[in-house]
Amino acid sequence: MSVLLEVCVETPEGIIEAVAGGADRLELCSALDLGGLTPSPGLMLEAAKVPIPVYAMIRPRAGNFVYSADSERAMLGDIDAVRAHGLAGVVIGSNHPDGRLAVALLRRLMAHTEGLGVTLHRAFDLVPDPFEALEQAVDLGVERILTSGLEKTALEGRELLRMLVEHADGRVSIMAGSGIGPASVEQIITDSGVREVHGSCRLVAGEASPRSVSFGFEPRVSFATSRTVVAEVARIIRGIA
């Protein structure tokens, strides 16, 4: 059975690099350094041109995943925008303050996703009981859960990832994310049994302008999607498959 590679991208250039490197699917975001926010309409237009599925992040602000009614309305509008731009799906998630999945809100978002695929994002990694949350995700009808196994990286969380794969038993896909790269991807897949992996596949983009940094226009170190890294991860995955 093959393993699918999803690459998260945040720029038009990143879209091109990921596709050229052999990504199977894109997660489209803005502000990856903040964990990914909803992409702009223009970026959606660019992503709609590629020959592989694209799922857009639905996250209206940085910070936690506890959302107000105002943020919920924004997310519903963003889901409409994703559909209007012809993308394949959306990436959603929400928690209660105690970390449990906000199932009622997620159910309302799911009801708005007709015709779109759905990934549950790493809000899952904040839950107190991952097996309860997995059953909730199955009941919601999402296609997959993006998770690091409740650890900072998927390599650290690979034992729980294995348990989640077994518990899911094909009812929902478990997609490993966080710290996915050429040095880790083989062990993560082999030890956990996941059939989908998710990574940014980025390298340092180059030296920042000191003047631009001083104005706060860019960070001292920035990163960009690399087709070379994507291709290397894809090569390792194909070898395992």
C-alpha positions as CSV (number, residue, x, y, z in Angstrom):
1,M,0.0,0.0,0.0
2,S,1.4,3.4,-0.9
3,V,2.1,6.3,1.5
4,L,0.8,9.7,0.6
5,L,2.8,12.9,1.0
6,E,1.0,16.1,1.9
7,V,3.1,19.3,1.9
8,C,2.0,22.5,3.6
9,V,2.7,25.7,1.6
10,E,2.2,29.4,2.2
11,T,3.3,31.1,-1.0
12,P,2.8,30.9,-4.8
13,E,6.5,29.8,-5.0
14,G,5.9,27.2,-2.4
15,I,3.0,25.7,-4.4
16,I,5.3,25.4,-7.5
17,E,8.2,23.8,-5.4
18,A,6.0,21.3,-3.7
19,V,4.3,20.1,-6.9
20,A,7.7,19.9,-8.8
21,G,9.1,17.9,-5.9
22,G,6.4,15.3,-6.1
23,A,3.8,16.1,-3.4
24,D,0.6,14.1,-3.6
25,R,-1.5,16.8,-1.9
26,L,-1.1,20.4,-0.6
27,E,-2.3,22.0,2.5
28,L,-2.6,25.7,1.7
29,C,-2.0,28.2,4.5
30,S,-0.7,31.6,5.3
31,A,1.7,32.2,8.2
32,L,3.2,28.8,8.6
33,D,5.4,30.1,11.4
34,L,2.2,30.6,13.4
35,G,1.1,27.1,12.7
36,G,-0.9,28.1,9.6
37,L,-3.8,30.5,9.0
38,T,-6.5,30.8,6.4
39,P,-4.9,31.6,3.0
40,S,-5.8,34.6,0.9
41,P,-8.2,34.4,-2.1
42,G,-5.3,35.1,-4.4
43,L,-3.3,32.2,-3.0
44,M,-6.3,30.0,-3.4
45,L,-6.6,31.0,-7.1
46,E,-2.9,30.1,-7.6
47,A,-3.4,26.7,-5.9
48,A,-6.5,25.9,-7.9
49,K,-4.2,25.7,-11.0
50,V,-2.2,22.6,-9.8
51,P,-3.0,19.0,-10.9
52,I,-3.1,17.6,-7.3
53,P,-5.7,18.1,-4.5
54,V,-5.4,21.2,-2.4
55,Y,-6.9,21.5,1.1
56,A,-7.1,25.0,2.6
57,M,-6.5,25.7,6.3
58,I,-9.6,27.3,8.0
59,R,-8.1,29.2,11.0
60,P,-9.1,32.8,11.3
61,R,-6.5,33.9,13.8
62,A,-3.3,32.9,15.6
63,G,-3.5,31.5,19.1
64,N,-5.6,28.8,20.6
65,F,-8.4,26.9,18.8
66,V,-11.2,28.1,21.1
67,Y,-13.5,30.1,18.9
68,S,-16.2,32.7,19.4
69,A,-19.4,33.0,17.4
70,D,-17.7,35.8,15.4
71,S,-14.8,33.5,14.5
72,E,-17.2,30.8,13.6
73,R,-19.0,33.1,11.1
74,A,-15.6,33.9,9.6
75,M,-14.7,30.2,9.2
76,L,-18.0,29.5,7.5
77,G,-17.4,32.3,5.1
78,D,-13.8,30.9,4.5
79,I,-15.2,27.5,3.7
80,D,-17.5,29.1,1.1
81,A,-14.4,30.8,-0.4
82,V,-12.6,27.5,-0.6
83,R,-15.5,25.9,-2.5
84,A,-15.8,28.9,-4.8
85,H,-12.2,28.7,-5.7
86,G,-12.5,25.1,-6.7
87,L,-10.1,23.5,-4.1
88,A,-10.6,20.0,-2.9
89,G,-11.1,20.4,0.8
90,V,-10.6,22.2,4.1
91,V,-8.6,21.7,7.3
92,I,-10.5,22.5,10.5
93,G,-10.3,22.0,14.2
94,S,-11.5,23.5,17.5
95,N,-11.2,22.8,21.2
96,H,-13.0,23.6,24.4
97,P,-10.8,25.4,27.0
98,D,-10.1,22.1,28.6
99,G,-8.7,20.7,25.3
100,R,-11.6,18.4,24.4
101,L,-12.8,18.7,20.8
102,A,-15.5,21.3,20.4
103,V,-17.8,18.8,18.7
104,A,-20.9,21.0,18.4
105,L,-18.9,23.7,16.6
106,L,-17.1,21.2,14.4
107,R,-20.5,19.6,13.5
108,R,-21.7,23.0,12.3
109,L,-18.6,23.5,10.2
110,M,-18.9,20.0,8.8
111,A,-22.5,20.7,7.8
112,H,-21.1,23.6,5.7
113,T,-18.5,21.5,3.9
114,E,-20.7,19.8,1.3
115,G,-18.7,18.7,-1.7
116,L,-15.4,19.2,0.1
117,G,-13.0,16.8,1.8
118,V,-12.1,17.5,5.4
119,T,-9.0,17.1,7.6
120,L,-9.1,17.5,11.3
121,H,-6.0,19.5,12.2
122,R,-3.7,19.4,15.3
123,A,-6.3,20.7,17.6
124,F,-6.4,16.9,18.1
125,D,-3.0,17.0,19.8
126,L,-4.5,19.1,22.7
127,V,-7.2,16.6,23.7
128,P,-7.0,14.8,27.1
129,D,-8.2,11.5,25.6
130,P,-7.0,10.8,22.1
131,F,-9.2,7.7,21.7
132,E,-12.4,9.5,22.7
133,A,-11.4,12.3,20.2
134,L,-10.8,9.7,17.5
135,E,-14.3,8.3,17.9
136,Q,-15.7,11.8,17.8
137,A,-13.7,12.5,14.6
138,V,-15.1,9.3,13.1
139,D,-18.7,10.4,14.1
140,L,-18.1,13.8,12.6
141,G,-17.1,12.2,9.2
142,V,-13.7,13.7,8.7
143,E,-11.4,11.9,6.2
144,R,-8.3,12.1,8.3
145,I,-6.7,13.4,11.5
146,L,-3.5,15.3,11.4
147,T,-1.5,14.5,14.5
148,S,1.9,14.2,16.0
149,G,0.7,11.6,18.5
150,L,0.2,14.3,21.1
151,E,3.9,15.0,21.2
152,K,6.0,17.9,19.8
153,T,7.0,15.7,16.9
154,A,5.6,12.7,15.1
155,L,8.9,10.9,15.8
156,E,8.3,11.3,19.6
157,G,4.7,10.4,19.2
158,R,5.1,7.4,16.9
159,E,3.9,4.8,19.5
160,L,0.6,6.6,20.1
161,L,0.3,7.1,16.3
162,R,0.6,3.3,15.9
163,M,-2.1,2.8,18.5
164,L,-4.4,5.4,16.8
165,V,-3.9,3.6,13.4
166,E,-4.9,0.4,15.0
167,H,-7.8,1.9,16.9
168,A,-9.1,3.7,13.7
169,D,-9.1,0.4,11.8
170,G,-9.6,2.1,8.5
171,R,-12.5,4.2,9.6
172,V,-10.5,7.4,9.4
173,S,-6.9,8.0,8.2
174,I,-4.2,9.0,10.7
175,M,-1.8,11.4,9.1
176,A,1.5,12.0,10.9
177,G,2.7,15.5,11.1
178,S,5.4,17.7,12.8
179,G,9.0,17.1,12.2
180,I,8.5,15.1,9.1
181,G,11.7,15.2,6.9
182,P,14.2,13.0,5.2
183,A,15.9,12.0,8.5
184,S,12.7,10.9,10.3
185,V,10.0,9.9,7.8
186,E,11.1,6.3,7.3
187,Q,11.1,5.5,11.0
188,I,7.8,7.3,11.6
189,I,6.1,5.3,8.9
190,T,7.7,2.0,9.8
191,D,7.0,2.3,13.5
192,S,3.5,3.7,13.3
193,G,2.0,2.2,10.2
194,V,0.5,5.6,9.0
195,R,-0.3,5.8,5.3
196,E,-0.2,9.6,5.1
197,V,2.5,12.1,6.2
198,H,2.5,15.9,6.3
199,G,5.4,18.2,6.3
200,S,6.5,21.7,5.3
201,C,9.7,20.5,3.6
202,R,11.3,23.9,4.0
203,L,14.9,25.2,4.0
204,V,16.3,28.5,5.2
205,A,15.4,31.0,2.5
206,G,18.4,33.2,2.7
207,E,19.8,36.2,4.5
208,A,17.3,38.8,5.6
209,S,17.9,42.5,5.1
210,P,18.9,44.0,8.4
211,R,16.9,47.2,7.6
212,S,13.8,45.2,6.9
213,V,14.3,43.2,10.1
214,S,14.7,46.4,12.1
215,F,11.3,47.6,10.8
216,G,9.7,44.3,11.7
217,F,8.9,43.5,8.1
218,E,10.5,40.1,8.2
219,P,12.2,37.7,10.7
220,R,15.9,37.3,10.9
221,V,15.6,33.8,9.6
222,S,12.9,32.8,7.1
223,F,12.1,29.5,5.4
224,A,10.8,28.4,2.0
225,T,9.4,25.2,0.6
226,S,12.2,23.3,-1.2
227,R,11.5,20.9,-4.1
228,T,14.7,19.1,-3.3
229,V,13.5,18.3,0.2
230,V,10.0,17.4,-1.1
231,A,11.6,15.1,-3.7
232,E,13.9,13.4,-1.1
233,V,11.0,12.7,1.3
234,A,8.9,11.4,-1.6
235,R,11.8,9.2,-2.7
236,I,12.1,7.6,0.8
237,I,8.3,7.1,0.9
238,R,8.2,5.4,-2.4
239,G,11.0,3.1,-1.3
240,I,9.0,2.1,1.8
241,A,5.8,1.5,-0.3
